[in-house]
């Protein structure tokens, strides 16, 4: 069943894959308050949704996400919106994210892999949203940018925290200082795009279905380890590997994977 969230995001769950779509097509899926709320609500739901084994995040219409709604920039120019107290002195999640950052970071908190399928544009906040996914499948002609400097701002939706694990320090500085637009093909050479695809959503859904056919306990364990890899020290990571593997060896999912391979058949896993 496809379910809307604040008429900004839809979720369609089929065969273990959650197909999440930004549907504010008249504004190229620009980020307004309702979109932030819908993204967070979708993420919160998928964190606990039974039977979900992989997620695809994409945008309907001409682009993935054009960034912050232009109305917000108008408020800044008029002085209606000023100061940063609302960004700093605000409730934060356990990971340290404020509300806007949580709309991006929540996709890392979902316990299963998330693939962003990116086409058209992913600019500013829209670009940062792609970074919250585990992987980015991008059309070659997609226009991407750390665009905040155009408006005299800095990326503040977890972009810096996530970009540091993808590109060299000087590359991050180049993109952030200049705000230059780069294509999906360049994003791949820089290490931002995982795959360049003629049809990113179709390929992302295919990859998600492949992931959904693996031992779900092992997939979730892998995501926990890979999330830890970014910030954990060597001792913590080595111990976590042992803990995850110890929980899997001899478990129903491990036994089914082994038996399916030995019997040359497709495995059947339970969540």
Order of alpha helices (4+ residues) and beta strands (2+ residues): beta-beta-beta-alpha-beta-alpha-alpha-alpha-beta-beta-alpha-beta-beta-alpha-alpha-beta-alpha-beta-alpha-alpha-alpha-alpha
